[in-house]
Amino acid sequence: MEYFVRHRTTYRYLQDVSHSWHLAHLRPRPTPLQAVHDSSITLSLEPASRVGREDYFQNPCELFSIDRPHTHLEVLAESRVTVDPAPERLSRDSAPWEKVRALLENPQDDEARDAVQYLFDSPMISFKSDIAGYGGVSFPPNRPLLAGAIELMNRIHKDFRYDTTVTEVSTPLDRVFEIRAGVCQDLAHVGIAAMRAIGLPARYVSGYLLTQPPPGKPRLLGSDASHAWFSIWAPPFGWVDLDPTNNLLVGESHVTASWGRDYGDVAPVAGIILGGHDHVVEVGVDVIPVDDARPELPHIAPVRIAPEEPPR
């Protein structure tokens, strides 16, 4: 599948912002199953500085600053990507989870050494709840790791209610585990925490998901939002992505943007401002199959979120 992805973020401030500095993770990254044909980020104001680079996790990112007073800033990212279907992977053919955990105690190759960094707590995935007990239910002795991870995903989808009104970007993981509800960011964090709590690596993945309109209805531009899921290391398959919000293995309907330890590593747009006081953020995302795309797309109807933008 080839997609046109457009992500518009608009900041509106009650008072002047005198200076602002931003870090954007808005360009999709190439992966073994995803090719990025072109990608651009357009700003509504001329930046004082602007630098594109890769972050620690090799995600493309962009740093920019604005040094003029402003009450409005729009960041528009547009990309064209091709996503291939994931290969067939039989969960029973993955290594037993205890064997993988033991392997990571003394990693022998670069892939295993890379996975080790995703074993530990991170700023947004630290907890006191019995998440190890919750995750351990899916990992009885000698179970293939991928089979256990899929069951864990199934259980999170069943046990946690998707609700956009009960959490914020900064809601602690223990609170999400207590109320058993949240957005896709929260469900991904729960899956990662459950894996790490029993000594298995997992990472956070941000991106986009193609949403299908009801039969006979046109796709509503701007109705989509950024999405998130988690990825587990399951030899011999390598990294396998799981979407607990929708209870499915990630496939060609998902577009990968970035990955890291948790949401904080790959927030679509993060930054620091001087001034501004209260503000709102308007976000509109389109994921459009190229066959459906038109040279001139209608203006995005933004979704208003205050004060931050959680993925959904």
C-alpha positions in Angstrom: 0.0 0.0 0.0 1.2 3.5 -0.9 0.0 6.4 1.3 0.0 10.1 1.4 0.3 11.2 5.1 -0.4 14.7 6.3 -0.1 15.8 9.9 -1.0 19.4 10.8 -0.4 20.8 14.2 -1.5 24.3 15.1 -0.7 26.1 18.3 -2.8 29.1 19.4 -1.5 31.1 22.4 -3.5 33.5 24.5 -0.5 35.9 24.8 2.7 36.5 22.8 5.3 33.8 22.8 8.6 35.7 22.6 10.8 32.7 21.8 10.2 29.0 21.2 12.3 25.9 20.6 10.7 22.7 19.1 11.7 19.1 18.4 9.6 17.4 15.8 9.3 13.6 15.1 7.0 13.9 12.1 9.0 12.3 9.2 8.3 8.6 8.9 11.4 6.4 9.1 12.3 3.7 6.6 12.1 0.1 7.9 12.5 -3.3 6.3 8.8 -3.1 5.4 8.4 0.6 4.8 9.9 2.9 2.1 9.7 6.7 2.5 9.6 8.3 -1.0 9.5 11.9 0.2 8.8 13.9 3.3 8.7 17.6 4.2 7.9 19.8 7.1 6.5 23.3 6.5 6.3 26.0 9.2 4.0 29.0 9.1 6.8 31.2 10.5 10.3 31.6 9.3 12.5 29.9 11.9 15.6 31.5 13.4 17.3 28.1 13.2 16.5 24.8 11.8 18.4 21.5 11.8 17.4 18.1 10.5 19.2 15.0 11.9 18.7 11.5 13.3 18.1 11.0 17.1 19.7 8.3 19.2 17.2 5.7 17.9 17.9 6.7 14.3 14.5 8.4 13.9 14.5 11.3 11.6 13.8 14.5 13.6 14.0 18.2 13.2 14.9 21.0 15.6 13.8 24.5 15.0 13.4 27.8 16.9 11.2 30.9 16.5 12.6 34.2 17.8 9.8 36.6 16.9 6.7 37.3 19.0 3.8 35.1 17.9 0.4 33.8 19.0 0.0 31.3 16.3 2.3 28.6 14.9 1.4 25.9 12.3 3.6 22.8 11.6 2.6 20.8 8.5 4.3 17.5 7.8 3.6 15.7 4.5 5.0 12.3 3.4 4.5 9.6 0.9 5.3 6.1 1.9 4.9 2.5 0.8 4.2 -0.2 3.3 4.6 -3.9 2.5 2.6 -6.6 4.3 4.4 -8.3 7.2 5.7 -11.8 6.5 3.8 -14.8 8.0 5.2 -15.5 11.4 3.8 -18.5 13.3 3.9 -17.7 17.0 4.7 -21.3 17.9 8.0 -20.9 16.0 9.4 -18.1 18.2 11.9 -19.0 20.9 10.6 -19.8 24.4 10.5 -16.6 26.5 12.8 -17.9 29.2 15.4 -18.6 26.5 15.2 -15.1 25.2 15.5 -13.6 28.7 18.6 -15.7 29.3 20.1 -14.8 26.0 19.9 -11.1 26.9 21.9 -11.7 30.0 25.0 -12.2 27.8 24.1 -10.9 24.3 26.2 -12.2 21.5 25.3 -10.1 18.5 24.4 -6.5 17.7 20.7 -7.2 17.4 20.6 -8.7 20.9 22.7 -5.9 22.3 20.4 -3.4 20.8 17.4 -5.1 22.4 18.9 -4.9 25.9 18.3 -1.1 26.1 14.6 -1.8 26.0 14.6 -3.9 29.1 14.7 -1.1 31.6 12.3 1.4 33.1 12.1 4.7 31.2 10.7 8.1 32.3 7.1 7.4 31.3 7.3 3.6 32.0 8.1 3.3 35.7 5.6 1.7 38.1 4.8 0.3 41.5 1.8 -1.7 40.5 1.9 -5.5 40.1 2.3 -5.3 36.3 4.7 -8.2 36.4 1.9 -10.4 37.8 -0.5 -9.1 35.1 1.9 -9.8 32.3 3.1 -13.1 33.8 -0.3 -14.7 33.2 0.5 -14.8 29.5 3.9 -16.4 29.9 3.7 -19.8 31.5 6.9 -22.0 31.4 8.3 -22.6 28.0 5.7 -20.7 26.1 6.9 -19.2 22.7 7.5 -15.6 23.3 5.4 -14.3 20.4 2.5 -16.5 21.5 2.7 -15.0 25.0 3.0 -11.4 23.6 -0.1 -11.9 21.4 -2.1 -13.2 24.3 -1.0 -10.2 26.4 -2.1 -7.9 23.6 -5.5 -9.7 23.5 -5.9 -9.2 27.3 -5.0 -5.5 27.3 -7.5 -5.0 24.5 -10.2 -6.8 26.5 -9.3 -5.4 30.0 -8.6 -1.8 29.2 -11.3 0.6 27.9 -10.3 3.0 25.1 -11.3 6.4 26.5 -10.0 9.8 25.4 -11.3 11.6 28.4 -9.6 9.9 31.4 -5.9 10.4 30.8 -3.5 13.1 29.7 0.0 12.8 28.1 1.5 12.9 31.6 -0.8 10.5 33.4 1.3 8.0 35.3 1.3 4.4 34.2 0.2 3.2 37.7 -3.0 5.4 37.3 -3.7 3.9 33.9 -3.3 0.4 35.3 -5.6 1.3 38.2 -8.5 2.7 36.1 -8.0 0.2 33.2 -8.6 2.9 30.6 -6.8 5.3 28.4 -5.8 6.1 24.8 -3.4 4.2 22.5 -0.4 5.7 24.1 -1.5 4.3 27.5 -2.3 0.9 26.2 1.1 0.7 24.5 2.8 1.7 27.7 1.0 -1.0 29.6 2.1 -3.6 27.1 5.7 -2.4 27.3 5.7 -2.4 31.1 4.3 -5.9 31.3 7.0 -7.2 29.0 9.8 -5.4 30.8 8.6 -6.4 34.2 9.3 -10.1 33.4 12.7 -9.3 31.8 11.7 -9.1 28.1 12.5 -6.1 25.9 9.7 -3.9 24.4 9.7 -0.5 22.7 7.2 2.2 21.9 6.2 2.9 18.3 4.5 6.1 17.1 2.8 6.3 13.7 -0.4 6.4 11.9 -3.3 4.1 11.0 -5.5 4.0 8.0 -9.1 4.2 9.1 -11.8 3.0 6.9 -15.0 5.0 6.6 -18.4 3.3 6.9 -19.6 1.6 3.7 -20.8 4.1 1.2 -19.3 7.1 3.1 -16.3 9.2 2.0 -13.2 9.3 4.1 -13.3 12.4 6.4 -10.1 14.3 5.9 -8.5 15.4 9.2 -10.5 12.9 11.2 -7.6 10.6 11.9 -5.0 11.1 14.7 -1.6 9.9 15.4 -1.4 6.3 16.7 0.8 4.2 18.9 1.6 0.6 19.6 4.4 -1.5 21.0 7.0 -3.8 19.6 8.6 -6.9 21.1 11.8 -8.8 20.3 10.9 -12.3 19.4 13.8 -14.4 17.9 14.1 -15.7 15.2 11.6 -13.1 13.8 13.3 -10.0 15.3 11.0 -7.1 16.2 7.2 -7.7 15.9 4.7 -4.9 16.3 1.5 -5.4 18.2 -1.5 -2.9 18.3 -3.4 -3.5 21.6 -5.9 -0.7 20.8 -7.2 -2.6 17.8 -6.1 -6.1 18.9 -4.1 -7.0 15.8 -0.6 -7.5 14.5 0.7 -4.4 12.8 0.4 -4.7 9.0 0.2 -2.6 5.9 -2.5 -0.3 7.3 0.0 1.1 9.8 2.6 3.7 9.0 5.6 3.8 11.3 7.0 7.2 12.3 9.4 6.7 15.1 10.3 4.4 18.0 11.9 4.7 21.4 11.6 3.7 25.0 8.3 5.5 25.5 6.1 8.3 24.2 8.5 10.9 25.6 11.3 9.9 23.2 9.1 10.3 20.1 6.4 13.0 20.8 5.3 14.4 17.4 6.1 17.9 18.5 7.7 18.8 21.8 9.4 22.0 22.9 9.9 25.0 25.3 8.2 28.4 25.0 8.7 31.7 26.7 5.4 33.4 27.3 2.1 32.3 25.7 0.2 31.6 28.9 -2.8 29.4 28.1 -2.9 27.7 24.7 -4.7 25.1 22.7 -3.4 22.7 20.1 -5.3 21.7 17.0 -4.3 18.5 15.3 -5.5 17.0 12.0 -4.1 13.9 10.4 -4.8 12.3 7.1 -3.7 8.8 5.9 -4.8 8.5 2.3 -4.1 5.7 -0.1 -2.4 7.2 -3.1 -5.1 5.9 -5.4 -7.5 8.0 -3.5 -5.4 11.1 -3.2 -6.1 14.3 -5.3 -3.8 17.1 -6.3 -5.7 19.5 -4.2 -6.9 18.1 -0.9 -9.6 19.9 1.1 -8.4 21.8 4.2 -8.1 19.7 7.3 -10.8 20.0 9.8 -8.7 20.0 13.0 -9.4 18.2 16.2 -8.9 20.6 19.2 -7.0 19.3 22.1 -5.9 21.2 25.2 -3.2 21.6 26.4 -1.2 18.7 24.8 -1.6 16.2 21.9 -1.9 12.6 23.1 -1.8 9.9 20.3 -5.1 8.0 19.9 
